[in-house]
Amino acid sequence: MQANLGRCAVQSTSLTKRLRCLGGKELSKIVYSKNGTVYLAGRSKEKADRAIEEIKQAHPSSDGRLEFLHVDLADLASIKPSVDGFLEREQRLDVLTNNAGVMIPPDGSKDAQGHELQMGTNCLGPYLFTQLLTPLLQKTASSSPPGSVRVTWAASMATRFSPSNGVAMQQSGPKIHGQNGMNYGQTKAGNVLLAKAYQAEHTNDGLISNAWNPGNLQSDLQRHTPWIGVQMLKFMLYPPVYGAYTELYAGWAEEAGRQEMKGAYYGPWGRNVKLRDDLKESKEQKRFWEWCDKETKAFAS
């Protein structure tokens, strides 16, 4: 699944019926089980339809609704039509969880616009997706309880492998490193910087922005990892639902909606964790935000 929007008061059936979620499979299961309306976003309708059927069968008594929304975050041109489709159908958005990710693809992999694939998919696509959905988030926040409307961003333990200040900015943009693992870590740190920059931009709108490390999970994120690497990793990985627990905390927990938690960073399986000092107060945050804006502006209208 490519992206994940969500808001569901999981203790209240009466609230979930009026709230809207667009999400990945495991989070969608939880939200739908509480009668939420869920949009599964991704590139493959066939894959989404299978997930929808599986979720329905797992929760036959739900009064929720499941829909598919096509989006490819590796192609900036696909994002506005996807957002427009969502806006035609829905009047509110309570939480946007940017959980898309590609990890260590073959060397030289690019997105549709020629950016390094991980930077395009993990940072530029979610940045544009979020910017286009921000007016609806602001509208929702204006009539919602304080701290309940949130934007959350997928980071990773790989932030520890990112360069100093998270992203190595050059005049032309982020440096492309010789090792794809470093490029991946840079995009995960980039999402931490985007979470903090978004909070700074919208702190007076009633929005909460945070980033999170979902934990080490069994997922198709490792699809580009060599077989021997997958075998070595599998004993260190948790079922993907554990990642949904981290997302739920960032997007739904009452504690995460407090004003003092703006710009927080969360780790498995829903706790406030410490960032590297150079990420917490990165000198590159503003430059990276401005670069993302410049690279996506042509696709915003």
N, C-alpha and C positions, 0 to 999 in steps of 0.2 A: 504494500500500500504506500502511496506517495505522500499523503499528508493527513493531518489529523486535527479536526476542529471539534471541540466538545464542551458541553456544560450540562451537568445533570446533578440535581440535588439527590444523591443516592438514597437518602433516608426518606424522601418524600415522593410518593407516587403522584400526588396531585400536582407537584411542581414539574416533574419530569415530562408530563404530557404536553406542556407548553414550551419546553426548551428544545434546542436544536443542537445536534452533534454531527460532525463529519469526521470520521476516524478510521484508525487502523483496526485490524481484526480483534485483537484481544481487548483493547479498550472498548470497542464497539459492543462486544459481548456483554460487558458489565453494564454499560449504559442502557443497552436494549433490554436487558433483564429487569431494569427498573422503569420500563415503559417509555424510554426516551426515543425520540426520532433520530435516526442515525444515518448519516451519509458516509458510505465507504468510498474513499477517493483513491484513484490509482490509474495506471495506464491500461490495464487489462479488464474489460468488462466480464470476460469469461471467468477470470480469477475472482473478481468481486462477486459475481453471481453464485459461485460455489461457496464463498464465505457467507453470503447472505443466507443461503439455504441451510448451511451448517448452524448458523446462529439461531435461525428460526426453529430448527428442530431441537436445539438445546434448551430453548425457552418458549415452549408452545403457549404458555399462558400470558405472555407479554402483550400489552396493548400498544406497544411501540410501533415504529415504522422504519424500514430499512430501504435505503436508496443508493444507487451508484452515481458517482460524479467523476467524469473523466478529467484527469490532469496529468501532465508529464513535467515534473520539475526540472528535467534535463533539457527542456525546450521552453524558453521564456515566452515564445509566441503562443503557447497553449494555455498559459495561465489566466489571462484576462477572460477569454471565452468561458473557462471553467468557473471563474468567480462570477461572471455575469449570469451563468446558469443557476448558480446557487442563489444569487440575489433575486432572480425572478421568482424563486419558489419560497424563499424564507424572509421573514421580517425581523429576525433577531439572531445574534450570535454571542453566546456567553463566554465561551473559552475557545481559543485557537491554539492547538497544540501542534507545533511544527516538528514532526517526528520522522521526516523523510531521511534516508541515508543510503549512500553507496560507499563501500569501503575497499580500498586497495584494488581498483580495477587494473586491467593491463596497462602497462606504460604507454603514455601518449593518448589515452582515452580523452575525448572531448565531449562537451555538450553540443547541442544543436547550433549554438552561437560561437563555438570555438574556444570556450573557456575550459580549463582543466576540469574534468568531469566531476570530481568530488566537490570542487569549489562551486561549480554551477548548480549541482543537484542539492548539496547540503546547505548552501548559504544564499546564493543569488535567487534561486527559485523560491525558497521560503520567504526571503526578504520581499520580493515582489508580491507574492501571495498575501502576505501580511499587510503590506501597504494598501493593496486594493480592497481588503476587507476591513481596514481600520474605520472608515466611516460608519459601517454597521456596528462594529464593536463600540464606538463612541455613542451611537444612538442607543444601543442596548444598555450601556453603563448609565446613561442619563435617567433611566427608570428602574434601576436595579439596586440591590443592597450594596453598600460600599465594599470594595474588595472582591466582589463576586465575578467580575468580568476580567478575564486574564488572557495573556498571550504567553505561551511557554515554548521553549526552544530546546531541541535535543543536542546535548553535549555528549561527553563520553569520558571514561577514564583515560582515553587517548589524548586528552588535553595535556597530560603530563609530558607527552612527546612533541608538543608544539614548540615553536621557537620562542625566544624572549618576547614578551608582550603579546603572545598568542598568535599574531599574524605578522609575518615579515613583509612589511609594506615597502614597495619600491615606487618609483615615479609612475610606472605603467600599471601598478596594482600589486597584489600579493605575489611574492616570489614563488616560482614553481621549483620544488626541491627535487633532488635526484632520486630520493627514496619516496615511494608512494605512501609509506607509513607516516612519514613526516607531513606529507600533503594532507593526509586524512586527519591527523592530529590538529593541523592548522585550521581545518574547516570546523572541527568540533570546538576549538577555542574561539573561532570566529563566531559561532552561535552564542557563546557566552558574551562576547562583545556586543553582538546585535541585541541580545536580551537587555543588557545594561543601557545601550544607546536608545533603544525603543522606550525603556522606562523613563529616561531623561527627557525624551521628546513628548511623552504623553502622561507625565506624572500628574498633571492638573486635569486630566480627562476622566479620572476615576478608574483608570486601567492599572492592572498589576502585570508586570512582565518578569519572568524568571527563566532560568535554565536548569537543566537536570541531566544527571548521568543515570541512565536506566538500569545499569548493571550489566553483567556479562550474561548474554542471553543466547539461547538456541534459536537462530533465525536465519533467513536467507541473506542477511547482511554478509555472511561469510562465503557467499557464492563464488567469489573470485579467489578465495584462499586455496592454496594447493591442498590436495587430499591429505597428505601427511600432517599438515598444519591443522586441518579440521579434526583429525583423530586425536591430536595432542590437546586441542582446545576443549573437546566435548566433555571432558571430565571436570572442567572448570566453569561450565555454562549452566545456567538455570532455565527452566521453562519460560517461554516468552510472556506468560501472564504476569510474571514478577515485574517485568518492565512496565506493564499496564498499572501495577500498583504504584510505581514511582510517578507515572504520569498523573494518576488520580490524585496523589497527594499534591503535586504542583498545581493542578488545575482545579481541584475540588476541596481540599482540606481547609477548614475554617482558619487554622493557624497560618496557612500560606497566603491568606487574604488580608492579613493585618498590614497596616501601613508601614510598620518597621521592617516588613519582609519584602518590600519592593526591591527588585533586582537581586533576590536571593539565589542561591545555588543549592540544589537538592541532589541527594544520592540515594542508593538502594537502602531500603525499599520505601522511602519516604521520610527523609530526615535532612536537616540543614547541615551541610558539610562545608569545609573550608576550602577556598580557592587558593591557588598560588598567588602570592602577593602581586606579581607583575600582571596577572589576569584581573585581579580585583580592581586595580587602579591602572589599567593599561594605557600607555601613551599612544597606542595605535587605534583606540576605539573610534575616535572621531574620523580619522582618515579612512578606516575600513568601512564605516557607515556611509561616508560620502562616496567612496568608490562603488559600493553596492548600488547606491542611488543612481550614479552616473551610468553604470552598466545596464541597468534595468529600465531607465526612464523612457526609452523609445517603445517599450512594450506595455507601458502603463495606460495608454489611451488608444 
